[in-house]
């Protein structure tokens, strides 16, 4: 398992724990550090994991709005806790982490969903993140066309 994949796994597990406990664990950074020690002893890229967790937490309202918009048949509280937090991580990387290629963000989220989610989790995560990416790509194309027509 690559370092970054392991970092994403620990980030997802921490977000899951936080969400499962109804976001009562206010010290998410402490929980992340404890989970790194517990699930990834000797892990040497803890900054990446912490960055993911902090990023999701910072942008959680807009991330949840995107999930709600792109999964309209599934109210946020009806999405399984695992899938919801995989989506949060995927949306964060897709929209707010410019150093992560979009296709990597999507593929990593799908892999997490296949490993930790239910039978259809991979397809569900792929559908939601794929639709967000498609709209992002269309927005970029429109922006480029406007710039070239000036």
Buried (B, 14 or more C-beta within 10 A) or exposed (E): EEBBEBBBBBBBBBBBBBBEEEEEBEEBEEBBBEBBEEEBEEBEBBEBBBBBBBBBBEBBEEBBEBBEEBBEEBEEEEBBBBBBBBBBBBBBBBBBBEEBEBEEBBBBBBBBBBBBBEEEBBEBBBEBBBBBBEEEEEEEEEEEEEEEEE
